[in-house]
Each structure stands twice: as structure tokens, then as C-alpha cells.
Amino acid sequence: MAHKSEHTTDPAAPEHPTHDDDQSEAPVSRKKRNVILLIIALVFVLAGIGWYLLDALVLSTRVITDDAYVQGDQVNISAQINATVTAINVEDTEPVKRGQVLLELDDSDTTNALDQAAGQLAQAVRRYRQQLAQAIQLDAATVTARTRLERARDEYQRRRPLLAQRAASKEEVDSARRQYDAAQAQFEQAQAQARAAHALIDGNDLWHDPGVMQARGAYRNAWLAQDRTRVVSPVEGHVASRQVQLGQSVQAGQPLLTVVPLHELWVDANFKETQLGRVRIGQAATVTTDFYGDDVVYHGHVAGLSAGTGSAFSLLPAQNATGNWIKVVQRVPVRITLDGDTLDTHPLRIGLSTYTRIELEDGSGEQVLACPPGVRKPQRTEVFDARQRQADTAAMAIIRDNAGDLLDASSNSATP
């Protein structure tokens, strides 16, 4: 019986690929790879074109930095006299108005000094009145002495010819001569006393008498010292960093607390030196903070560029000769003035970090330095001006009270 072959052909078994099939699939794979490479190259080309357009149309028209911080004035409040704190009327975070009394100091010593100065001023006015009266009295005495001198001279001249005619004795003529000499001496003495009296008052009225002026100045100083026991705020803002305590003995000039005007803040943006080639004064700027997020945008403009880099004003500036110099890109502080409207609705705090962007569309100007002095409005407070006027008013009241009838209507209305 014949055996069947063990190697039977399975119709379901796959056939082995032939060499012709491999050659037909190779062009297809290369074609796909070329298409992929072309797509990748096209993506890079489009990305490069897009980046070029972004830089030319967007990035080149602005500079951005996150190295920017909110800054503002920190008005240190200090006492102007040496005294003890008796009252503290504000605390940290509280708003204060311009001229509001923040602290009160012990006024015992200043009150006594003010009373003493008031007495000295009144005495100076009365002394001037006395000197004026003495001058008038001595003028009258001079007139009387002149009259006596003329009478004695006439008597002597009348008796002198009678001596030759033996109508008058020599004793009578000598007596008349002695009376004439005495009258002459009295007249000269009266003149000297009158000149001495007038030397104290001539050329000066009551308001400009040296003694009165000196006493008036001392009284104003005492009045100001009394008023300075009330420490007031020169600006409107919020209290921060209160250091003074009740009952503390403070010295003149010692910092007691700080007032920050939150409606007059600005941003110091530290841009790289490579970003500042087209920055000009007055260019528009926008600022955002993490405090409010991107929903609140502050608008402002470039107010000025610092006169040096941050490292130039450091405690140890970089110097090549000392070996601590390294070539790095420096940063220059740029001050950004913020519009007040947004600050009023969304107040900031000093020290907050910001994202600052300067628009460079208007880069044709030449102004890269701040305005010269006199162009910008200087800072000024009128809080302390009223003190001087009030001290003058109080001093003039004492002068008028002690001047009596010396001041007429014209001198009362005149400006001393």
C-alpha cells in the first residue's frame, strides 16, 4: 500500500512574498517619507514666517518686562520738638486727611514758654511806649532849656555894658555870666539826653522797633513749639509702619510712622539695556498685576529713565579693577506714571510686582531724558503755612493790647 506524502498543501496557509513584491512596495514607502519630510519642512517654514511677522508687526512695537514693581512716596512723620507722646489718634492701614492730627505730645513745657514769651512781648511794647514818652519829654525839656539859655544870655548881655558905666556892680555881671554858662550847660545836656532818647526810636515805628521785633520773634517760636505738640499729616494717604508707642519720649526728627499716598503711585520697570533703544519719554504703557489679574489694566506713560543702571548705585558697584566685574546685560529703571482713574477704583500697594509693557509705535522722538526743572509741578504742602500766619496773628494781638493809644487807625491797618 503506497504511503501518502506528509507534505500536503494547506490552502489557508499564506504564500511567501516574492522579490517582485518588495520592489513594488519600496517606492511607496519612500514617497510617504518624502511627503512627511516636506510637511515638516513646510511647518518649520511657516513657523519661521509666522515668527518673523510676529516680531516685525507685534514684538518690535513693544517691550515687556516682569521685573517691575509699584513704588510711591513714603512720607515719614516725625516730631519737631522733644516731648512725650500723650495720644495716638491713628493706627496702621487707616486713611488720613491732609492736616489731620496724628499724634499729640505733652505741652507742659511749651505752654510755660509761651506764657513767658507773651509777657516779654508785652513788656517790649510797653518799653517802646516808655522810650517814646521819654523822647517827647526830653524834647520839651530841651525847649525849656533853650528858653532859659536865651533869657540868661539876654540878661548877661544887658548887664555887661552897665559895668563900664558903673551902673551895675561887678558881682551882678559875674552872677549873670555864671547863670548864662549854667543855662548853656543845661541846654547842651538836654540836647544830649534828647539825642540819646531819639537814638532808640528814630526811624522805627512800633512794628519795627528792634526790641519789639526780637520779642515778637521769640513769641512766634514759642507759639510754633506749642502748636507742634500736635503732629499733623502733610499729605493724604494711609498709615503704615507705626513705630511710636503711648508714653514714649521722642526726639525731634525721630521717625514715628509713615503715610503712603496711594493715589500717587508709579511703577519702576527694570528693562534690559537691549530693550531701551527706542524707548522715549511720553510713550504709552500698560501695567497688569497679580493682585487683580489681567482683568484690570492700568494705563500710563513713560515719565523718565534712570540716570544709571541698578548696579551703578549699589553698595558695591561692579568694577573691573576690583575683580568683581562680569559682563552681563544690565537693567535700567524706567519710571511709568499711572493714570489716577484706575488707581482710585483699584488701588495698588507699594512693592507689588507687575507686568509692564511699553508701546514703541512713536519712536521717532529724541527726548530720552526727563523734562528740565520747572516743567513738572513740584510737590508742596500748605499744612504748615497756616501755623506761621496764626503765630503772627497772635503776636499782633498782644502788641495791640499793650500799645494803648499809640496805634492810630492808619497803623492798625498797616501791615507790620
C-alpha positions in Angstrom: 0.0 0.0 0.0 1.5 3.2 -1.0 2.1 6.0 1.6 0.7 9.5 1.0 3.0 12.4 1.1 3.3 14.1 4.5 3.8 17.5 2.9 0.4 18.5 1.9 -0.5 21.9 0.7 -2.8 23.9 3.0 -5.0 26.2 1.0 -5.3 28.6 4.1 -1.6 28.9 4.5 -0.2 32.3 3.3 2.1 32.3 0.5 5.7 33.6 0.9 6.2 37.2 -0.6 8.3 37.2 -3.6 11.2 39.5 -4.6 9.0 41.4 -7.0 6.6 42.4 -4.3 9.4 44.0 -2.2 10.5 46.1 -5.2 6.9 47.4 -5.7 6.5 48.5 -2.0 9.8 50.4 -1.8 8.8 53.4 -3.9 5.6 53.8 -1.9 7.5 54.0 1.4 9.9 56.5 0.0 7.1 58.6 -1.3 5.4 58.7 2.1 8.6 59.6 3.8 9.2 62.4 1.4 5.8 63.7 1.9 6.3 63.7 5.7 9.6 65.4 5.4 8.1 68.0 3.1 5.2 68.6 5.6 7.7 69.0 8.5 9.8 71.4 6.4 6.7 73.3 5.4 5.7 73.6 9.1 9.1 75.0 10.0 9.0 77.4 7.1 5.5 78.6 8.2 6.7 78.8 11.8 9.6 80.9 10.7 7.4 83.2 8.6 5.0 83.5 11.5 7.7 84.3 14.0 9.2 86.9 11.6 5.7 88.5 11.1 5.1 88.4 14.9 8.4 90.1 15.6 8.0 92.6 12.8 4.4 93.5 13.4 4.0 92.9 17.2 7.1 92.3 19.2 9.2 95.0 17.6 6.5 97.6 18.5 6.6 96.9 22.3 8.9 95.9 25.1 7.8 93.8 28.0 9.2 93.0 31.4 8.1 91.3 34.6 10.9 92.9 36.6 8.7 95.9 37.6 7.4 97.0 40.9 4.9 99.5 42.3 6.6 102.5 44.0 5.3 105.5 45.8 6.2 108.2 48.3 6.7 107.1 51.9 6.2 110.2 54.0 8.0 109.7 57.3 6.2 111.5 60.1 8.4 112.8 62.9 8.1 115.1 65.8 9.6 118.6 65.6 10.2 119.0 69.3 11.4 116.8 72.2 8.4 115.7 74.2 6.4 112.7 75.5 3.6 111.1 73.4 0.3 111.6 75.2 -2.2 110.4 72.4 -2.1 108.3 69.3 -5.1 109.0 67.0 -4.4 106.6 64.1 -3.4 103.0 63.6 -1.8 101.1 60.7 -3.9 100.8 57.5 -6.1 103.8 58.5 -6.7 106.6 55.9 -5.8 110.1 57.0 -6.5 113.5 55.5 -4.1 116.3 54.9 -3.7 118.3 58.1 -5.2 115.6 60.3 -3.8 115.3 63.9 -1.9 112.0 64.1 -0.2 112.3 67.4 -0.4 114.6 70.5 2.6 115.4 72.6 2.9 116.7 76.2 2.6 120.6 76.1 3.5 121.5 79.7 6.9 123.0 78.9 5.7 124.7 75.7 2.8 126.3 77.5 5.1 127.8 80.1 7.5 129.0 77.4 4.6 130.6 75.5 3.3 132.5 78.6 6.8 133.7 79.2 7.3 134.9 75.6 3.9 136.6 75.7 5.0 138.6 78.8 8.3 139.6 77.2 6.5 140.8 74.1 4.1 142.9 76.1 6.9 144.3 78.1 8.8 145.2 74.9 5.8 147.1 73.6 5.4 149.0 76.9 9.1 149.7 76.9 8.8 151.2 73.5 6.0 153.4 74.7 8.1 154.5 77.6 11.0 155.3 75.3 8.8 157.3 73.1 7.3 159.2 76.0 10.8 159.9 77.3 11.9 161.3 74.0 8.9 163.6 73.9 9.6 164.7 77.5 13.3 165.4 76.7 12.3 167.3 73.6 10.1 169.5 75.8 13.0 169.8 78.3 15.3 170.9 75.5 12.8 173.7 74.6 12.7 174.8 78.2 16.5 174.7 78.5 16.8 176.8 75.3 14.3 179.4 76.7 16.4 179.6 79.9 19.6 179.9 77.9 18.1 182.8 75.8 16.9 184.5 79.0 20.3 184.2 80.7 22.1 185.3 77.6 19.9 188.4 77.3 20.4 189.2 81.0 24.1 188.9 80.7 24.3 191.0 77.6 22.1 193.7 79.2 24.2 193.9 82.4 27.6 193.7 80.7 27.7 197.3 79.2 26.4 198.6 82.6 29.7 197.6 84.2 31.6 200.2 82.2 29.1 202.9 83.1 29.3 201.9 86.8 25.5 201.3 86.6 25.9 197.6 87.7 28.4 196.0 90.1 30.9 193.5 89.0 29.3 190.9 91.2 26.0 191.3 89.4 27.7 190.9 86.0 29.7 187.9 87.2 26.5 186.4 88.5 24.7 186.9 85.2 27.7 185.4 83.4 27.6 182.3 85.7 23.8 181.9 85.1 24.4 182.2 81.4 27.1 179.5 81.5 24.9 177.2 83.6 22.0 177.7 81.2 24.3 176.8 78.3 25.4 173.6 80.0 21.9 172.6 80.9 20.8 173.2 77.3 23.6 171.1 75.9 22.8 168.4 78.5 19.1 168.4 77.5 20.1 168.2 73.8 22.4 165.2 74.6 19.6 163.4 76.5 17.1 164.1 73.8 19.5 162.7 71.1 20.1 159.6 73.3 16.3 159.1 73.6 15.7 159.5 69.9 18.5 157.1 69.0 16.3 154.3 70.4 13.2 155.2 68.5 14.1 157.3 65.4 13.5 155.6 62.1 11.3 152.9 63.6 7.6 152.6 64.4 6.2 150.2 66.9 6.1 147.3 64.5 9.8 147.7 63.5 11.3 148.6 66.9 14.3 146.2 67.4 13.2 145.2 70.9 9.6 144.6 69.8 10.8 142.6 66.8 13.0 140.4 68.9 10.3 139.7 71.4 7.8 139.1 68.6 10.1 136.5 67.0 10.6 134.8 70.4 6.9 134.7 70.9 6.3 133.2 67.4 8.9 130.5 68.2 7.2 129.7 71.4 3.8 129.7 69.7 5.0 127.3 67.0 6.6 125.0 69.6 3.2 124.9 71.4 1.4 124.1 68.1 3.9 121.4 67.2 2.8 119.3 70.1 0.1 118.3 67.6 1.8 116.2 64.9 -0.3 116.5 61.7 -0.1 114.7 58.3 1.3 116.8 55.5 -0.4 114.6 52.8 -3.4 112.5 52.3 -2.8 108.8 52.4 -2.8 105.6 54.5 -0.9 105.0 57.7 1.9 102.3 57.5 4.7 101.2 59.8 3.6 102.9 63.0 6.5 102.7 65.4 5.6 105.1 68.2 4.0 104.0 71.4 2.0 105.8 74.0 4.1 107.4 76.7 7.2 107.2 74.6 9.7 110.1 74.9 10.5 111.2 71.3 13.2 113.4 69.9 12.9 116.0 67.2 13.3 114.3 63.8 12.7 110.8 65.1 10.6 108.7 62.7 7.3 107.8 64.3 5.1 106.4 61.5 4.7 106.5 57.7 2.0 107.9 55.5 1.7 106.5 51.9 -0.3 108.4 49.3 -1.8 105.5 47.5 -3.4 107.7 44.8 0.0 108.9 43.6 1.9 105.7 42.8 4.1 104.8 39.9 5.9 101.8 38.5 9.7 101.3 38.3 10.2 98.9 35.4 13.7 97.4 35.1 14.1 96.9 31.4 17.2 95.3 29.9 19.6 97.7 28.2 18.9 95.9 24.9 15.2 96.8 25.1 15.7 100.6 25.6 17.0 101.7 22.2 13.6 103.0 21.1 12.0 104.0 24.4 11.1 107.7 24.6 9.6 110.0 27.2 5.8 110.0 26.9 5.3 106.7 25.2 2.1 104.8 26.3 2.5 101.9 28.7 0.2 99.3 30.2 0.6 97.6 33.5 -1.1 94.5 35.0 -0.6 92.9 38.4 -1.1 89.5 40.1 -3.1 91.4 42.7 -6.1 92.0 40.4 -5.1 89.7 37.4 -5.3 90.5 33.8 -8.8 91.8 34.0 -7.6 95.2 35.5 -5.2 97.1 33.2 -3.5 100.3 34.3 -2.6 102.8 31.7 0.2 105.3 31.9 3.2 106.7 30.1 6.9 106.8 30.3 7.9 109.6 32.7 11.7 109.1 32.6 14.7 106.8 32.5 17.1 106.5 35.4 20.4 108.2 35.2 22.2 104.9 35.7 21.7 101.1 36.0 20.7 99.5 39.2 24.2 98.1 39.8 25.8 101.5 39.4 24.0 102.8 42.6 24.5 99.6 44.6 26.7 99.5 47.7 29.4 97.7 45.9 29.2 98.7 42.2 30.8 96.4 39.7 34.4 97.5 38.9 36.7 95.6 36.6 39.8 96.8 38.6 38.5 95.1 41.8 37.8 91.8 40.1 34.0 91.7 40.8 33.0 92.7 37.2 31.2 90.3 35.0 29.8 91.0 31.5 26.0 90.7 31.9 23.1 92.5 30.4 22.3 95.4 32.7 18.9 96.7 33.6 17.9 100.4 33.7 14.9 101.5 35.8 12.2 103.2 33.8 9.5 105.2 35.6 6.0 104.7 34.5 3.4 107.2 35.6 0.0 105.7 36.1 -3.4 107.3 35.4 -5.3 108.2 38.6 -8.7 106.9 37.5 -7.8 103.3 37.7 -5.8 103.8 40.8 -8.9 105.2 42.5 -11.1 102.2 41.6 -8.4 99.6 42.0 -5.8 100.9 44.5 -2.3 99.3 44.5 0.2 98.8 47.2 3.9 99.7 47.3 6.1 96.7 46.4 3.7 94.8 44.3 5.2 93.1 41.2 3.8 94.0 37.8 3.9 93.1 34.1 4.8 96.3 32.2 4.6 96.9 28.5 5.7 100.0 26.6 4.3 100.7 23.2 7.1 101.8 20.8 5.0 103.0 17.8 6.1 106.5 18.4 9.9 106.0 18.4 10.9 109.0 16.3 11.3 111.5 19.2 14.6 112.5 20.6 13.5 113.0 24.1 15.2 110.3 26.2 15.8 112.4 29.3 13.2 113.8 31.7 11.9 117.3 31.4 14.1 120.1 32.8 13.4 121.6 36.2 10.4 123.9 36.2 8.3 122.0 33.7 6.9 119.5 36.1 4.8 120.6 39.0 6.7 120.5 42.3 5.4 118.8 45.4 4.2 121.2 48.0 2.0 121.1 51.2 0.3 124.1 52.7 -0.4 122.5 56.0 2.4 124.3 57.8 1.8 127.7 56.2 -1.2 128.3 58.5 0.9 128.0 61.6 3.1 130.9 60.7 0.1 133.1 59.9 -1.6 132.2 63.1 1.5 132.9 65.2 1.8 136.3 63.6 -1.9 137.0 64.3 -1.4 136.1 68.0 1.7 138.2 68.3 0.0 141.2 66.7 -2.9 140.9 69.1 -0.6 141.1 72.1 1.1 144.2 70.6 -2.2 145.9 70.0 -3.4 145.1 73.5 -0.3 146.7 75.0 0.1 149.6 72.6 -2.6 151.7 74.2 -3.4 154.8 72.2 -0.1 154.6 70.4 -1.6 153.0 67.3 -3.9 155.1 65.3 -6.2 153.9 62.5 -3.5 154.0 59.9 -1.0 152.0 61.9 -3.7 149.4 62.8 -4.5 148.9 59.2 -0.8 148.9 58.1 0.9 145.6 57.5 3.6 145.1 60.2 
